[in-house]
């Protein structure tokens, strides 16, 4: 009995576990609603597994689908998906805090700790104020995005349907979800600068991180920005430029993608192809028709993903930035890791290395398991596994053809990717008992 009590004590609901369980609960609730006959356009239940897959994809803001969102789901079903995307994108505690504040309830210390974990903040100072800022910013940006998208959607679909399409895709883009109700993503809008540019800005802003957006809005001048903001902005710009240039060069003569397009349309499509792997999941060109070099580049961009504290997935830009700077410092033989005249502490470096290691390990494991369960091309499997882990939603067309076991594996991968690899590790391996001693230092030859 004492052993059981000890294990229960060690399994206390720390913030990582609360977040993990919160997302899990929302996924199961969403699957129940999507499994209702009223959620399907034909009035027939989709089945629990496919409902669970869709719910997990929406809550984890991934965008991988087993049925066409535009044709299979009724207006009720699409509405449930949109609600799950919004809650999943903002986070469980953000929405719970909004409800609590509306009802006039106070936010407890433990709730503030959970918010701190969800928002990836260093301190608990100003947590409620940050949540209010996040909510105001999110709804304002999504509203502006919907208005801009309506210039294309209303003339094409009429007022009521056009507004619904505008709102749905604005929320889906800002939350980096990648769900669309056009039927073929945005392949028919490749020549529309309003739609492509609006979606690109929504995806980039949503994947930048609320703390960074707050810092940019408050300080504006580069010298006054925090180190975190500078690193995120630098890495984001580098990835966008590199991605655009390489997609443009690699796909320039590919007749199945951008080869037949006018120059400026090629450039905008290459830019969009560089933006969406930041975990948005839309596409204006056929992903299945990309050259293998472009597919591999997309996998790299998906793995990196967006920025900490944002609606995006992946191991995050700041994490990769820290690992790169640490590598450069080691190569140069420097004792300290310096970024923009600031020194990084060891804990940040170790945490970044752990995130990258766990992330790569998960993708390798998931890819290996899918090679056993699925009879597909390995590059397509690696693409699918990375897309699920980084909550991107891009696919080479194999999602709907996955076996039952394959779907379950992808569901688990999307869930782990949204919660975060390190948060999942903390949730599973957290132990309140810490050693009060240290072993003597040993030496291992590496490299």
N, C-alpha and C positions, 0 to 999 in steps of 0.2 A: 504493500500500500504506500509506503514511504517513497518507493521508487517511482510509482505512478504520479504521486504528488510532485515529486522533483521534476519529472518530465513535463507535467502541466505547467509548472512554474517557469521552466525554461522556454516553454512555448507561449509565453505571454505575447499578447497582440501588440508588438512593436509597430511603428509607422510603416515599414516595408510590408509587413504581413497584412496590415489593415488595407493598404492600397491594393495588394495582390488579391485579397479576398473580395474587395469592393468591385474590382473589374470583373472577377469571376462571377459574382452575383448578378451584375448587370448583364453579362453575356447570357447567362441562363434565363433571366427574365425576358430579354430580347428574343431568345430562341422560342420561348413559349408563345409570345405574341406573333412572331413571324410564322409559326406553325399553324396558326388559326386559318381556316378556310377563307375568311374575309380578307386576309393579307395577300392572297393570290388573285390574279386577274380572272382566272378561270373558275374560281370558287372551290378549288380542291387544295387540300393541305399539301405542302411541299415535302413533308417528311421531316422528322426530328433532326436527323443528321445534317441535311442541307440547310435547315433553319438555324441550327447551331453554328454551322460554318458561316452563314451570312451575318448572323448576329456578332460572332467573334470578329469577322472582318470589319464590320461597322464600328463596334466599340473600340477595336484596336486601330481604327482609322487606317486600314490597310487598302481595301478596294479589290481584293481577289474575290471573284464571284464564280459560283457554280451554275447560275442561271442568269439570263440577261435581265438586268435591273429594270430596263425600260419596258420590256414586254411581259415579264412574268408577274411582277408585283402590281397589286392594285394601288390606288391612291393612298389607302390606309397603310399598306405594306411599305410604300415609299416614304410615307410620313414617319413610320416607326424607324426605318433605316436612318432618316435624316436626324431624328431625335437621338438615336444611339450614336451617330457621328458627332453631334454637338456635345453630348455629355462625355463621350470618349475623348474627343479632342481637347476640351477644356479641363477634363479630369474630374474624378468622382468628388473630391473635396471642394473643388471650385463651385460646382453646382449645389452641393450640400450646404456650403457656406452661404450661397445666394438665398437658398430657401430659408435657412436659419435666420438670416438678417431680415428677410421679408416678414418672418413671423415674430421678429423682435427678440430672438434668443441670443444669449451671449456665447461667444466662441471660447471653449475651454482650452486649457493649456495643452492637453493631449491632442485636441483637434488642430491647434496651431503647430504642433510638432509634425503631424501628418501632412498639413499644408506645406510646411517647410520641406519635407521629403519629396512631395509631389512637384513642387515648384523648383526644386533643386537649388534652394537658397542656403547660404552659409549661416545666417542668423535668423531668429524668430522676430526680429524687429520689423514692425509694419506689415505683418502678414495679411491682416484683414484689409488694410489700405491697398495692398498689392492685388488682392483678389478683386476688389471693387474696380481697380484700374484695369485689370485683365478683362473683366466682364464688359465694362464700358468700351474699351478698345475693340474687343472682339465683335460685339454687336454693331458698332459704328463702321468698322472696316467691312464686315459682311454686308451691311446695308448699302454702302457705297459700291461694293463689288456687284451686288445684285442690280443696282441701277444701271451701271455700265454694261453689264451683260444683257440687260433688257433691250438695248438698242439693236441687238441681233435677234434675240429670241422672240420678242413681241411681234415684229413684222412677219416672222416665219410661222409662229404658232398661235397668234392671237393674244389678246390681253391676259385673260385668266391663265391659260397654259404657259404663256410666255413669262409671266411673273413667277409662276411656280418653278419653271425651269431655271430662271435667273437666281432665285433664292436657293434652290437645291444645290446648284453648281457653285455658287459663291461660298456657301457653308462647307461644301465638300472640298473646295480648293483651299480655303483658309485653314481648315482642320487637317489638310494634307491627307484626305481620305481616298480620293481617286474614284469614288462612285459616280457614275453618270447615268442619266436617263434619256440620253440622245439615241442610244442603241449601238453606236460605234465609236464611243468616246468623242474626240474632237477632230477626227480625220477629215470630216467634211467642212471643217472650219479653219483649215490650214492657211487659207487665203484671206482670213478675217483678222486684221491687226487688232481690232477692238477686243475680240474674244481671247485671242492668244496672249496679248499683252496684259489684259485684266487678270486672266487666270495665272499668268506667270508672277505678277506682282503679289497676288493673294497667296500663292504658294510660298514665295520667298519670304514675305512678311510673316506668315504663319509659322514658317520653319526657322525663323531667326531667334525666337525666344522672347518672352514678355519682359524679362529683366533687361535684356539688351535694348528692346524698343523703348522701355521706360528711360533708360540711361541716355539713349540718343535724343529723345524728346526733351529731357531735362537739361542736358549739358550742351549738346549740339556741336561744340568745338572739339576737335580730335584730341587736343592736349588734356582736356578735362574728362575724357571718357575713362572708364575703368579698364583695367588690363583685360578682363574677361570680354568686354565689348570689343576692344581693339582686336583681340585674337579671333573672335567669332566673325567680325566683319571682314578681316583680312582673309581668313580661310574660305569664307563664303564667296568672296569676289574671285579668289584664285581658282576655286573649283568651277564656278560659273564660266569664267573665261576659258580655262583649259577644256572643259566639257564642250563648250560651243565650238571652239576652234577645231578640236579633234572630230566631233560629229560632222562638222561642215566638210572637213577634208576627207574623212573616211567614207561618207555617204554621198559625196558630191556627184559622182557618176553612176550611182546605184539607181537604175530606172524604177525599181520597186519602192523606193522611199522618196528621196528628194531630187533624183536625177532629172526628172522632167519638169521641175518647177522653175519659175523665174528666179533670178539671183536673190532678190530681197526676200522672197518666200522661202528659198533655201536657207537663208541666214536666220530668219525667224523660226523656222522649223528646227534648225540645229540648236538654236538658243532654247526653245521649248523642250527639246530632247535632253538638254543639259539641266534644265530646271526640274523636270518631273521626277528624276531619280532621287531628288531630295526628299522623297517619300510621298509624292502626290499621286502617282499612278495613272494620270491621264496620258493620252498619246495623240499626236496629230499625224503621225506616220505609222505604218504597220510594223509593230515590234517584231513580229515573226519574220519579216523580210529584211531585217538589219543584217549587215555583214557580221561575221563572228568577232572581228576586232571591236566593232561598235557594241556588240552584246557584252563582251568582256569589260569594256569601259563602263557600260551601264551598271554592271555588277559591282564594280569598284565604287562608283558614285552612290549606289544604293547602300552599300555597306557603311560608308561614311555617314550618309544621311544629313539631317538638319543640325540644329544647335540645341544645347541643353535648355530645359525648361520651356520647350516649344511644343507645338502639336506634331512635330516630325519624329521619326524613329531613327534607326541606325546607331552607330557607336558615338556619333556626334562630331561636329567640326572641331570643337575645342579640344576634345579628347585626342583626335588625330594630330592637332596642332601641338599639343604638349608632348606626345610621343615623338614627333618629328624634331622638335627643339631639343628634347632629351638625347636623341640619337646624334644630332649635329654636335651637341656639347661633348658627348663621349668621344666622337671622332676627332674633335679638336683638342681633346685632352683637358677640357675645362672642368673645374671642380663643381662650379655652380651652373645651373640651367637658367639662363637669362632671356627674358622676352620683354621687349620695349623698356629696357632699363629697369626691369623688375626681376627679382629672383624668385623662382618657383620652389615651394617646399617639397620635401620628399613624398609626403602623403599624397599630394596631387599627382605626382609622377607615378607612384605605385598604383593609385586608383585608376589612372588612365591606362596603364599597362594591363591591369586586371580586366578592365572593360573590353579592351581590344582582344585580349587572349580568350576571354569567355565568349565573346561574340564570334570570333573565328572558329573556336571549338564547337559552338552550337551549329554553325553553318556546315562545318565538315561532318558532324554527326548526323544532322538532318539530311544532308545530301547523300550520305552513305546509306541511311535507312531507306530513302526514296529510290535509290538504285536497286534495292532489294524488292520493294513493293511495286514499283512502276517499270514498265517496259518503254522507256523514253530515252531520247538523246541526253547524254550526261550534261551538256551545256545548258539544255532546257531545264533539267532538274536543278542544277546549281543556280540558275537564274530564278527559278521558282522558290527555292529554299532561301536565297538571299532576300528576295522580294518580300517573303512572309516574315522573316526575322526583322528586316528593317521597316516593316509595315508600309511598304511602297504600293503594292497592288498591281504593278506591271507583270505581265505574263506572256509567255510565248505560245499561249493557246492550249496548255495542258491541264489547267485547273479543273475544268468541267469533266475531264476524262480521268481524274484521279480515282484510285480504288478507295474503298471504305477506309482502310488502314491509312492510305496516303492522305485522305482528307483529315483524319484525326490527327495525324502528325503535323499537318499544316496549321490546324486549329491551335494546337499546343505551341507551335512556333510563333504564330501571330500574337498569342497571349503573352508569351515570354518576351517577345520583342517590344510590345507596348508597355508592359510593366517595367522593362529594363533589365538587362542581364545581371547587373550588379545588385539591383533591388531584389531580383528573384533570388540571387545567391544569399543576400542578407536575410530574406524572408525564410529561406530553408535552413540556412546554416547558422543563424544568429544564436549566440550563447552568452548568457549574462555572466558566466564565470570566466574571469580572465586570469591568466597566470600572473603570479606575484613575484616571478623570478625570471631570469634570463640565462640562457646557456652561454658558455664561452664561445667566442667567435671562431668559425672554421673557414677554410679556404677551398674553393672549387675553381678549377681552370675552365674557362668558357671561351667560345669563339675559335 
